[in-house]
Amino acid sequence: MAPATTRQTVRLTTAQRQELQSMLRRTTLAAGLARRARAILLLADGHSVSAVGRTVAMQRRHLYKWMDRFRDHGLDGLSDAKRPGRPPVFSPRGRGASGQDRL
């Protein structure tokens, strides 16, 4: 029985491929972004969605989501979206947020 194939394919330009490969070589890149970059490269090389999912430890539905985002937004689509939430209590510089009493 032949393996299932998908009609969705990922095509990369030379510049996109080089950028994804350089992202994988960075030591300070977020782990999730590196995993998504590796998945897109493997999919562009013609590997099946199932095989890529096993290689990068990602479910098929998530791979399809990132493939769609990459097709729609390019490399910017691989970044995490902003999430709503409570604003930070303390600033990143270590100073208290404005309007708060210091301890």
C-alpha positions as MATLAB code, in Angstrom:
seq = 'MAPATTRQTVRLTTAQRQELQSMLRRTTLAAGLARRARAILLLADGHSVSAVGRTVAMQRRHLYKWMDRFRDHGLDGLSDAKRPGRPPVFSPRGRGASGQDRL';
ca = [
       0.000    0.000    0.000;
       1.429    3.371   -1.001;
       1.933    6.038    1.688;
      -0.599    8.823    1.836;
       0.479   12.014    0.141;
      -0.699   15.547    0.602;
      -1.476   18.087   -2.059;
       0.050   20.828    0.032;
       3.657   21.491   -0.807;
       6.173   24.016    0.401;
       8.294   25.832   -2.148;
      11.235   27.935   -1.045;
      13.153   30.625   -2.826;
      16.917   30.555   -2.535;
      16.825   33.493   -0.122;
      14.211   31.804    2.080;
      16.195   28.567    2.171;
      19.372   30.417    3.124;
      17.574   32.341    5.866;
      16.015   29.180    7.315;
      19.384   27.425    7.293;
      21.046   30.388    8.982;
      18.288   30.385   11.605;
      19.127   26.766   12.437;
      22.797   27.665   12.956;
      22.006   30.392   15.485;
      22.631   29.482   19.096;
      20.212   32.049   20.547;
      17.155   31.173   18.468;
      14.041   30.105   20.376;
      13.554   26.329   20.330;
      10.060   26.520   18.856;
      11.161   28.747   16.006;
      14.107   26.439   15.260;
      11.755   23.440   15.186;
       9.406   25.200   12.763;
      12.305   26.263   10.508;
      13.612   22.694   10.417;
      10.136   21.371    9.608;
       9.670   23.801    6.714;
      13.084   22.868    5.295;
      12.291   19.152    5.482;
       8.873   19.654    3.890;
      10.433   21.704    1.088;
      12.912   18.861    0.480;
       9.962   16.571   -0.262;
       9.655   14.596    2.980;
       6.177   13.489    3.979;
       4.241   15.295    6.673;
       4.251   12.179    8.850;
       8.004   11.709    8.549;
       8.674   15.360    9.332;
       6.324   15.159   12.307;
       8.284   12.250   13.720;
      11.620   13.978   13.072;
      10.751   17.299   14.724;
       8.315   15.851   17.303;
       5.309   17.797   16.048;
       1.778   16.649   15.333;
       0.478   16.675   11.777;
      -2.175   19.289   12.526;
       0.492   21.661   13.835;
       2.643   21.062   10.770;
      -0.283   21.960    8.530;
      -0.879   25.109   10.588;
       2.742   26.252   10.214;
       2.774   25.339    6.509;
      -0.285   27.530    5.973;
       1.224   30.399    7.953;
       4.486   30.126    6.031;
       2.629   30.157    2.712;
       0.562   33.181    3.756;
       3.218   35.290    5.523;
       6.598   33.859    4.536;
       9.325   33.755    7.187;
       7.389   36.165    9.412;
       4.630   33.559    9.662;
       6.896   31.211   11.624;
       7.104   33.563   14.599;
       4.750   33.201   17.531;
       1.793   35.559   17.520;
       1.356   38.093   20.288;
      -0.719   36.709   23.114;
      -3.093   38.606   25.324;
      -2.453   38.636   28.999;
      -1.789   40.637   32.075;
       0.772   43.396   31.586;
       4.099   42.821   33.358;
       4.287   43.933   36.975;
       8.002   44.714   36.833;
       9.903   46.213   33.957;
      12.646   44.198   32.248;
      15.281   46.646   33.558;
      14.535   45.722   37.158;
      12.805   48.948   38.065;
       9.277   48.929   39.376;
       6.493   49.579   36.942;
       5.239   53.129   36.872;
       2.827   54.016   39.663;
       3.920   51.239   42.002;
       5.470   51.687   45.413;
       8.870   50.185   45.896;
       9.418   47.702   48.666;
];
